[in-house]
Amino acid sequence: MTQRTQIGKAVPSAYRAMLALSNEVEKAAADAGLDRLLVELVKIRASQLNGCAFCLDMHTADAVKAGEDARRLFVLDAWRETELYSEQERAALEFTEVVTRLAQTQDVPDEVYARAREAFTEDQYAVVLWMIIVINSWNRVAVPGRQPLPRRSA
């Protein structure tokens, strides 16, 4: 596989700024009372859609460490077909898909917005949207750079 420029190393000040944004959104999620597992599901679903192996590896490991049931991770790509996710998680996953696919969707349909607003307080909705924006940004850092996976023990 062709080695790619790692833009975080090439422009470390931008990387640090993005990391600071990411940390701020994580703090806002906790302050808004969002469940840690919901946060990870959003990150994982966006990373699935964007084909980001690095982020999938990181966030599935984080989710398992936080207590996520592996079964829910195994079927996340088909979340609509199961009863394994709460209504709030389903709203977050649908919202994640629409925002991640803006090139195709061109908008967040009113019914998707309504379901998200019904499931979340205004503060939580704003944080979920920021989480989607941040993970999509991280995916766009990792995928073009073919960010290698870290070594993990089995």
Backbone as ProteinMPNN parsed JSONL, in Angstrom:
{"seq_chain_A": "MTQRTQIGKAVPSAYRAMLALSNEVEKAAADAGLDRLLVELVKIRASQLNGCAFCLDMHTADAVKAGEDARRLFVLDAWRETELYSEQERAALEFTEVVTRLAQTQDVPDEVYARAREAFTEDQYAVVLWMIIVINSWNRVAVPGRQPLPRRSA", "coords_chain_A": {"N_chain_A": [[0.84, -1.175, 0.0], [0.535, 2.218, -0.793], [2.435, 4.634, 0.871], [1.169, 7.433, 2.552], [0.962, 11.002, 2.964], [0.78, 12.144, 6.234], [-1.358, 14.316, 7.423], [-1.723, 15.403, 9.922], [0.765, 15.32, 11.112], [2.132, 16.841, 9.274], [0.99, 19.373, 9.441], [0.936, 20.297, 12.32], [-0.237, 22.214, 14.035], [-2.831, 22.619, 13.077], [-3.846, 20.065, 13.474], [-3.745, 19.928, 16.275], [-5.629, 21.912, 16.858], [-7.932, 20.755, 15.824], [-8.092, 18.517, 17.452], [-8.535, 19.812, 19.877], [-11.086, 20.885, 19.365], [-12.5, 18.485, 19.086], [-12.208, 17.44, 21.685], [-13.606, 19.407, 23.103], [-16.212, 19.029, 22.149], [-16.672, 16.434, 23.074], [-16.674, 16.946, 25.835], [-18.899, 18.651, 25.948], [-20.865, 16.834, 25.207], [-20.915, 15.105, 27.415], [-21.643, 16.986, 29.375], [-24.189, 17.627, 28.46], [-25.531, 15.381, 29.066], [-25.529, 13.166, 27.41], [-25.489, 9.741, 26.602], [-22.605, 7.757, 26.873], [-22.291, 5.497, 25.245], [-24.05, 6.008, 23.134], [-22.757, 8.17, 21.964], [-20.456, 6.883, 20.991], [-21.665, 5.109, 19.175], [-22.591, 6.894, 17.218], [-20.131, 7.843, 16.224], [-19.052, 5.465, 15.237], [-20.957, 4.686, 13.299], [-20.869, 6.798, 11.389], [-18.22, 6.487, 10.62], [-18.32, 3.949, 9.476], [-19.871, 4.51, 7.203], [-18.148, 6.22, 5.875], [-16.009, 4.612, 5.393], [-13.75, 4.395, 7.097], [-11.226, 2.838, 8.39], [-9.369, 3.232, 10.479], [-10.723, 4.907, 12.34], [-12.956, 3.293, 12.835], [-11.735, 1.09, 14.062], [-10.69, 2.345, 16.367], [-13.022, 3.462, 17.635], [-14.821, 1.334, 17.942], [-13.362, -0.235, 19.699], [-13.231, 1.579, 21.85], [-15.957, 1.703, 22.453], [-16.536, -0.936, 23.271], [-14.894, -1.034, 25.504], [-16.246, 0.802, 27.045], [-18.442, -0.638, 27.709], [-20.213, -1.485, 25.761], [-22.364, -3.759, 24.057], [-21.17, -6.346, 22.126], [-22.735, -7.538, 20.16], [-24.506, -5.535, 19.317], [-22.729, -3.885, 18.002], [-21.926, -5.552, 15.934], [-24.194, -5.662, 14.296], [-24.711, -3.066, 13.621], [-24.636, -1.751, 11.129], [-27.023, -2.524, 10.054], [-29.031, -1.393, 11.615], [-31.695, -0.524, 11.502], [-33.197, -2.804, 11.169], [-33.412, -4.123, 13.537], [-34.297, -4.505, 17.023], [-32.535, -3.623, 18.824], [-31.67, -1.116, 19.536], [-32.247, 1.941, 21.24], [-34.937, 4.39, 21.048], [-33.833, 6.944, 21.082], [-31.193, 6.401, 20.305], [-31.713, 5.415, 17.751], [-32.723, 7.677, 16.484], [-30.43, 9.255, 16.578], [-28.692, 7.719, 14.993], [-29.999, 7.737, 12.499], [-29.938, 10.49, 11.958], [-27.175, 10.856, 11.887], [-26.541, 9.376, 9.576], [-27.851, 10.854, 7.544], [-26.622, 13.411, 7.715], [-23.951, 12.71, 7.314], [-24.071, 11.832, 4.715], [-24.484, 14.117, 3.126], [-23.759, 14.96, 0.557], [-25.325, 13.359, -1.058], [-27.901, 13.565, 0.104], [-28.41, 16.292, 0.293], [-29.687, 17.826, 2.166], [-31.145, 17.98, 5.462], [-33.871, 16.175, 5.921], [-37.121, 17.363, 6.907], [-38.609, 15.54, 8.469], [-36.641, 13.883, 9.553], [-35.174, 15.722, 11.023], [-37.221, 16.432, 12.828], [-37.612, 14.001, 14.223], [-35.116, 13.762, 15.447], [-35.096, 16.077, 17.046], [-37.208, 15.505, 18.702], [-36.19, 13.401, 20.124], [-34.032, 14.443, 21.487], [-32.901, 17.031, 23.732], [-32.609, 20.555, 23.041], [-29.937, 21.355, 23.471], [-28.668, 18.838, 23.506], [-29.254, 17.964, 20.902], [-27.767, 19.837, 19.406], [-25.182, 19.148, 20.238], [-25.015, 16.482, 19.321], [-25.087, 16.954, 16.558], [-22.693, 18.419, 16.308], [-20.949, 16.349, 17.061], [-21.256, 14.605, 14.891], [-20.263, 16.208, 12.846], [-17.595, 16.492, 13.696], [-16.615, 13.779, 13.757], [-16.893, 13.102, 11.076], [-15.043, 14.88, 10.04], [-12.662, 13.889, 11.207], [-12.646, 11.403, 9.926], [-12.104, 12.261, 7.367], [-9.542, 13.126, 7.647], [-8.162, 10.762, 8.269], [-8.771, 8.802, 6.23], [-7.853, 9.706, 3.542], [-5.137, 9.812, 4.149], [-4.591, 7.229, 4.653], [-4.348, 6.245, 7.269], [-2.501, 4.253, 9.348], [-3.48, 1.323, 11.196], [-3.253, 1.053, 14.736], [-1.034, -1.129, 16.506], [-2.404, -3.873, 18.214], [-2.844, -6.018, 20.974], [-4.145, -9.307, 20.865]], "CA_chain_A": [[0.0, 0.0, 0.0], [1.305, 3.449, -0.903], [2.509, 5.491, 2.055], [0.551, 8.735, 2.307], [1.283, 12.081, 3.89], [-0.07, 12.25, 7.42], [-1.496, 15.767, 7.533], [-1.579, 15.805, 11.322], [2.198, 15.545, 11.326], [2.567, 17.878, 8.344], [0.491, 20.661, 9.951], [0.55, 19.92, 13.685], [-1.098, 23.219, 14.688], [-4.209, 22.33, 12.666], [-4.207, 18.833, 14.166], [-4.024, 20.273, 17.68], [-6.893, 22.659, 16.89], [-9.013, 19.792, 15.618], [-8.151, 17.726, 18.68], [-9.185, 20.667, 20.881], [-12.511, 20.889, 19.012], [-13.011, 17.163, 19.426], [-12.292, 17.366, 23.152], [-14.679, 20.31, 23.53], [-17.485, 18.381, 21.826], [-16.801, 15.321, 24.037], [-17.068, 17.548, 27.112], [-20.272, 19.129, 25.784], [-21.736, 15.645, 25.21], [-21.058, 14.69, 28.818], [-22.402, 18.042, 30.068], [-25.58, 17.573, 27.999], [-26.125, 14.143, 29.551], [-25.613, 12.127, 26.377], [-24.914, 8.461, 26.979], [-21.303, 7.491, 26.247], [-22.448, 4.498, 24.187], [-24.671, 6.692, 22.003], [-21.684, 8.95, 21.342], [-19.619, 5.96, 20.22], [-22.441, 4.609, 18.036], [-22.558, 7.939, 16.186], [-18.796, 7.837, 15.624], [-18.881, 4.22, 14.496], [-21.824, 4.674, 12.11], [-20.293, 7.71, 10.391], [-16.976, 5.883, 10.136], [-18.717, 2.874, 8.562], [-20.309, 5.116, 5.946], [-16.99, 6.839, 5.24], [-14.98, 3.613, 5.16], [-12.556, 4.785, 7.851], [-10.783, 1.711, 9.216], [-8.699, 3.718, 11.685], [-11.743, 5.363, 13.287], [-13.749, 2.123, 13.229], [-10.927, 0.346, 15.021], [-10.614, 3.113, 17.607], [-14.292, 3.695, 18.323], [-15.399, 0.07, 18.399], [-12.607, -0.591, 20.912], [-13.704, 2.476, 22.911], [-17.325, 1.31, 22.812], [-16.454, -2.181, 24.045], [-14.311, -0.661, 26.789], [-17.291, 1.527, 27.788], [-19.51, -1.566, 28.077], [-21.123, -1.781, 24.652], [-22.587, -5.16, 23.707], [-20.582, -6.621, 20.816], [-23.795, -7.858, 19.207], [-25.007, -4.275, 18.752], [-21.711, -3.416, 17.059], [-21.939, -6.445, 14.776], [-25.348, -5.402, 13.426], [-24.946, -1.622, 13.529], [-24.903, -1.37, 9.745], [-28.422, -2.867, 9.769], [-29.727, -1.007, 12.847], [-33.144, -0.371, 11.275], [-33.83, -4.115, 11.144], [-33.364, -4.75, 14.856], [-34.868, -3.804, 18.171], [-31.426, -3.531, 19.776], [-31.298, 0.278, 19.786], [-33.31, 2.773, 21.809], [-35.476, 5.408, 20.137], [-32.857, 8.029, 21.007], [-30.087, 5.915, 19.48], [-32.204, 5.311, 16.373], [-32.774, 9.052, 15.97], [-29.043, 9.686, 16.381], [-28.128, 6.989, 13.858], [-30.612, 8.263, 11.276], [-29.402, 11.84, 11.785], [-25.786, 10.656, 11.483], [-26.504, 8.941, 8.182], [-28.265, 11.943, 6.653], [-25.596, 14.457, 7.717], [-22.743, 12.14, 6.716], [-24.308, 11.682, 3.271], [-25.015, 15.375, 2.602], [-23.567, 15.051, -0.893], [-26.479, 12.703, -1.68], [-29.178, 14.008, 0.662], [-28.503, 17.73, 0.038], [-30.432, 18.501, 3.229], [-31.69, 17.121, 6.501], [-35.32, 16.259, 5.742], [-37.868, 17.835, 8.074], [-39.019, 14.428, 9.333], [-35.447, 13.432, 10.273], [-34.948, 16.769, 12.013], [-38.271, 16.329, 13.851], [-37.325, 12.835, 15.066], [-33.943, 14.085, 16.266], [-35.483, 17.079, 18.056], [-38.082, 14.828, 19.651], [-35.369, 12.482, 20.927], [-32.99, 15.173, 22.214], [-33.093, 18.44, 24.087], [-31.932, 21.426, 22.078], [-28.491, 21.247, 23.708], [-28.223, 17.515, 23.057], [-29.306, 17.965, 19.437], [-26.61, 20.599, 18.919], [-23.974, 18.357, 20.49], [-25.007, 15.35, 18.393], [-24.684, 17.485, 15.258], [-21.251, 18.678, 16.389], [-20.245, 15.06, 17.058], [-21.28, 14.117, 13.516], [-19.33, 17.055, 12.101], [-16.222, 16.182, 14.116], [-16.178, 12.45, 13.318], [-16.715, 13.172, 9.633], [-13.766, 15.561, 9.814], [-11.592, 12.932, 11.51], [-12.627, 10.419, 8.836], [-11.478, 12.898, 6.21], [-8.107, 13.17, 7.938], [-7.588, 9.416, 8.288], [-8.936, 8.014, 5.0], [-6.905, 10.052, 2.477], [-3.786, 9.515, 4.604], [-4.491, 5.791, 4.937], [-3.819, 6.173, 8.632], [-2.349, 2.835, 9.719], [-4.06, 0.893, 12.466], [-2.254, 0.788, 15.784], [-0.876, -2.546, 16.89], [-3.165, -4.247, 19.414], [-2.725, -7.426, 21.334], [-5.417, -9.996, 20.659]], "C_chain_A": [[0.892, 1.247, 0.0], [1.274, 4.228, 0.41], [1.966, 6.868, 1.682], [1.033, 9.745, 3.335], [0.278, 12.078, 5.026], [-0.199, 13.736, 7.741], [-1.418, 16.269, 8.967], [-0.13, 16.088, 11.676], [2.701, 16.693, 10.46], [2.16, 19.277, 8.815], [-0.004, 20.429, 11.381], [-0.346, 20.946, 14.384], [-2.56, 22.996, 14.319], [-4.704, 21.066, 13.36], [-4.562, 19.13, 15.623], [-5.337, 21.031, 17.81], [-8.08, 21.716, 16.718], [-9.191, 18.905, 16.85], [-8.834, 18.521, 19.79], [-10.691, 20.747, 20.624], [-13.157, 19.575, 19.413], [-13.194, 17.018, 20.933], [-13.405, 18.247, 23.694], [-16.045, 19.68, 23.28], [-17.719, 17.191, 22.761], [-17.275, 15.842, 25.394], [-18.525, 18.027, 27.048], [-21.255, 17.963, 25.791], [-21.976, 15.168, 26.634], [-21.908, 15.702, 29.586], [-23.878, 18.021, 29.698], [-26.279, 16.288, 28.427], [-26.285, 13.063, 28.493], [-24.884, 10.88, 26.84], [-23.626, 8.223, 26.194], [-21.43, 6.494, 25.09], [-23.113, 5.096, 22.947], [-23.619, 7.493, 21.241], [-20.817, 8.04, 20.469], [-20.374, 5.392, 19.023], [-22.456, 5.616, 16.89], [-21.216, 7.914, 15.462], [-18.587, 6.599, 14.757], [-19.706, 4.246, 13.214], [-21.282, 5.605, 11.028], [-19.031, 7.106, 9.789], [-17.248, 4.695, 9.225], [-19.063, 3.462, 7.197], [-19.137, 5.699, 5.165], [-15.853, 5.853, 4.975], [-13.677, 3.911, 5.871], [-12.157, 3.674, 8.822], [-10.16, 2.173, 10.524], [-9.733, 4.121, 12.735], [-12.648, 4.217, 13.736], [-13.014, 1.308, 14.282], [-10.924, 1.049, 16.382], [-11.952, 3.138, 18.35], [-15.027, 2.411, 18.682], [-14.677, -0.406, 19.66], [-13.052, 0.272, 22.082], [-15.097, 2.077, 23.39], [-17.323, 0.046, 23.662], [-15.911, -1.877, 25.438], [-15.335, 0.055, 27.679], [-18.48, 0.635, 28.141], [-20.49, -1.898, 26.972], [-21.172, -3.282, 24.395], [-22.066, -5.39, 22.287], [-21.654, -6.906, 19.766], [-24.334, -6.593, 18.536], [-24.007, -3.691, 17.755], [-21.726, -4.248, 15.788], [-23.053, -6.092, 13.799], [-25.622, -3.91, 13.22], [-25.277, -1.171, 12.116], [-26.358, -1.636, 9.346], [-29.314, -2.494, 10.957], [-31.241, -0.901, 12.673], [-33.893, -1.7, 11.391], [-33.9, -4.783, 12.506], [-34.103, -3.91, 15.886], [-33.799, -3.569, 19.233], [-31.068, -2.107, 20.191], [-32.499, 1.056, 20.301], [-33.81, 3.775, 20.768], [-34.493, 6.571, 19.993], [-31.663, 7.616, 20.14], [-30.495, 5.842, 18.007], [-32.273, 6.698, 15.728], [-31.36, 9.554, 15.686], [-28.417, 8.999, 15.171], [-28.696, 7.501, 12.53], [-30.045, 9.644, 10.949], [-27.947, 11.759, 11.303], [-25.696, 10.29, 10.01], [-26.833, 10.081, 7.228], [-27.18, 13.019, 6.578], [-24.308, 13.952, 7.065], [-22.874, 12.047, 5.201], [-24.844, 12.966, 2.638], [-24.823, 15.528, 1.095], [-24.732, 14.398, -1.642], [-27.795, 13.312, -1.197], [-29.456, 15.476, 0.399], [-29.205, 18.517, 1.14], [-30.705, 17.485, 4.334], [-33.207, 17.243, 6.368], [-36.028, 16.655, 7.042], [-38.24, 16.7, 9.015], [-37.83, 13.869, 10.122], [-35.105, 14.439, 11.368], [-35.957, 16.644, 13.157], [-38.014, 15.138, 14.778], [-36.125, 13.105, 15.981], [-34.312, 15.076, 17.369], [-36.419, 16.49, 19.102], [-37.266, 13.967, 20.618], [-34.382, 13.208, 21.839], [-33.461, 16.554, 22.627], [-32.378, 19.274, 23.029], [-30.412, 21.351, 22.226], [-27.956, 19.911, 23.215], [-28.215, 17.42, 21.532], [-28.076, 18.673, 18.872], [-25.318, 19.812, 19.097], [-23.899, 17.162, 19.552], [-24.571, 15.833, 17.003], [-23.186, 17.808, 15.253], [-20.449, 17.375, 16.377], [-20.16, 14.503, 15.639], [-20.285, 14.907, 12.663], [-17.887, 16.671, 12.428], [-15.786, 14.81, 13.61], [-16.036, 12.418, 11.803], [-15.403, 13.87, 9.276], [-12.595, 14.626, 10.093], [-11.497, 11.862, 10.423], [-11.904, 10.987, 7.618], [-9.989, 13.168, 6.422], [-7.507, 11.777, 7.735], [-7.655, 8.703, 6.938], [-7.945, 8.431, 3.908], [-5.449, 9.754, 2.852], [-3.53, 8.044, 4.839], [-3.807, 5.568, 6.284], [-3.695, 4.707, 9.045], [-2.994, 2.533, 11.069], [-2.961, 0.712, 13.49], [-2.157, -0.711, 16.039], [-1.663, -2.772, 18.172], [-2.883, -5.694, 19.698], [-4.103, -8.062, 21.231], [-6.139, -10.283, 21.935]], "O_chain_A": [[1.888, 1.304, 0.721], [0.208, 4.45, 0.985], [2.275, 7.397, 0.614], [1.457, 9.384, 4.433], [-0.931, 12.018, 4.801], [0.732, 14.346, 8.267], [-1.085, 17.43, 9.203], [0.16, 16.997, 12.454], [3.596, 17.433, 10.866], [2.893, 20.245, 8.614], [-1.209, 20.371, 11.626], [-1.141, 20.572, 15.246], [-3.44, 23.168, 15.163], [-5.857, 21.005, 13.787], [-5.566, 18.636, 16.136], [-6.082, 20.818, 18.767], [-9.104, 21.862, 17.386], [-10.315, 18.587, 17.236], [-9.622, 17.967, 20.556], [-11.483, 20.684, 21.564], [-14.233, 19.558, 20.009], [-14.224, 16.525, 21.395], [-14.081, 17.867, 24.651], [-16.94, 19.791, 24.118], [-18.849, 16.964, 23.194], [-18.159, 15.259, 26.021], [-19.289, 17.825, 27.991], [-22.359, 18.087, 26.323], [-23.107, 14.863, 27.013], [-22.789, 15.321, 30.357], [-24.729, 18.357, 30.521], [-27.474, 16.116, 28.186], [-27.088, 12.144, 28.659], [-23.791, 10.958, 27.402], [-23.573, 8.464, 24.988], [-20.752, 6.635, 24.072], [-22.769, 4.724, 21.825], [-23.601, 7.489, 20.01], [-20.487, 8.393, 19.337], [-19.784, 5.209, 17.958], [-22.347, 5.235, 15.725], [-21.168, 7.959, 14.233], [-18.011, 6.682, 13.672], [-19.209, 3.87, 12.152], [-21.243, 5.224, 9.858], [-18.804, 7.205, 8.583], [-16.484, 4.452, 8.292], [-18.605, 2.971, 6.165], [-19.133, 5.675, 3.935], [-14.838, 6.229, 4.39], [-12.604, 3.702, 5.305], [-12.684, 3.583, 9.931], [-10.398, 1.569, 11.57], [-9.628, 3.72, 13.894], [-13.062, 4.175, 14.895], [-13.605, 0.887, 15.276], [-11.132, 0.415, 17.417], [-12.006, 2.867, 19.55], [-15.793, 2.401, 19.645], [-15.308, -0.921, 20.582], [-13.235, -0.234, 23.189], [-15.382, 2.109, 24.588], [-18.033, -0.029, 24.665], [-16.412, -2.401, 26.433], [-15.299, -0.066, 28.904], [-19.421, 1.086, 28.794], [-21.51, -2.538, 27.231], [-20.164, -3.981, 24.5], [-22.479, -4.703, 21.353], [-21.487, -6.547, 18.6], [-24.587, -6.583, 17.331], [-24.405, -3.07, 16.77], [-21.558, -3.716, 14.69], [-22.868, -6.214, 12.588], [-26.672, -3.545, 12.691], [-26.12, -0.293, 11.93], [-26.861, -1.031, 8.399], [-30.259, -3.22, 11.265], [-31.988, -1.165, 13.616], [-35.09, -1.715, 11.678], [-34.399, -5.902, 12.617], [-34.475, -2.763, 15.639], [-34.115, -3.343, 20.401], [-30.255, -1.909, 21.095], [-33.626, 0.852, 19.85], [-33.173, 3.978, 19.733], [-34.338, 7.12, 18.902], [-31.182, 8.408, 19.329], [-29.705, 6.172, 17.123], [-31.92, 6.864, 14.56], [-31.123, 10.205, 14.668], [-27.688, 9.633, 14.407], [-27.96, 7.677, 11.559], [-29.712, 9.929, 9.798], [-27.542, 12.509, 10.415], [-24.868, 10.834, 9.28], [-26.161, 10.251, 6.211], [-26.854, 13.49, 5.488], [-23.649, 14.697, 6.34], [-21.88, 12.172, 4.486], [-25.606, 12.884, 1.675], [-25.643, 16.16, 0.429], [-25.087, 14.836, -2.736], [-28.7, 13.548, -1.997], [-30.616, 15.874, 0.291], [-29.308, 19.741, 1.058], [-30.515, 16.283, 4.152], [-33.771, 18.295, 6.669], [-35.576, 16.315, 8.136], [-38.195, 16.87, 10.234], [-38.006, 13.425, 11.257], [-34.786, 14.062, 12.496], [-35.582, 16.74, 14.325], [-38.181, 15.256, 15.992], [-36.127, 12.718, 17.149], [-33.877, 14.92, 18.51], [-36.424, 16.924, 20.254], [-37.621, 13.828, 21.789], [-33.944, 12.655, 22.848], [-34.301, 17.168, 21.969], [-31.625, 18.739, 22.216], [-29.687, 21.292, 21.233], [-26.904, 19.86, 22.577], [-27.288, 16.867, 20.942], [-27.423, 18.161, 17.962], [-24.46, 19.809, 18.215], [-22.825, 16.856, 19.036], [-23.764, 15.173, 16.349], [-22.492, 17.498, 14.285], [-19.39, 17.305, 15.753], [-19.118, 13.991, 15.231], [-19.556, 14.332, 11.854], [-17.057, 16.541, 11.528], [-14.682, 14.684, 13.079], [-15.13, 11.758, 11.293], [-14.733, 13.488, 8.316], [-11.642, 14.571, 9.315], [-10.398, 11.459, 10.041], [-11.18, 10.271, 6.926], [-9.261, 13.412, 5.46], [-6.463, 11.635, 7.099], [-6.684, 8.059, 6.54], [-7.244, 7.565, 3.385], [-4.626, 9.477, 1.981], [-2.418, 7.639, 5.178], [-2.839, 4.818, 6.409], [-4.698, 3.994, 9.084], [-3.042, 3.382, 11.958], [-1.862, 0.269, 13.158], [-3.11, -1.455, 15.806], [-1.6, -1.967, 19.101], [-2.703, -6.501, 18.786], [-5.113, -7.408, 21.487], [-7.226, -10.86, 21.912]]}, "name": "protein", "num_of_chains": 1, "seq": "MTQRTQIGKAVPSAYRAMLALSNEVEKAAADAGLDRLLVELVKIRASQLNGCAFCLDMHTADAVKAGEDARRLFVLDAWRETELYSEQERAALEFTEVVTRLAQTQDVPDEVYARAREAFTEDQYAVVLWMIIVINSWNRVAVPGRQPLPRRSA"}
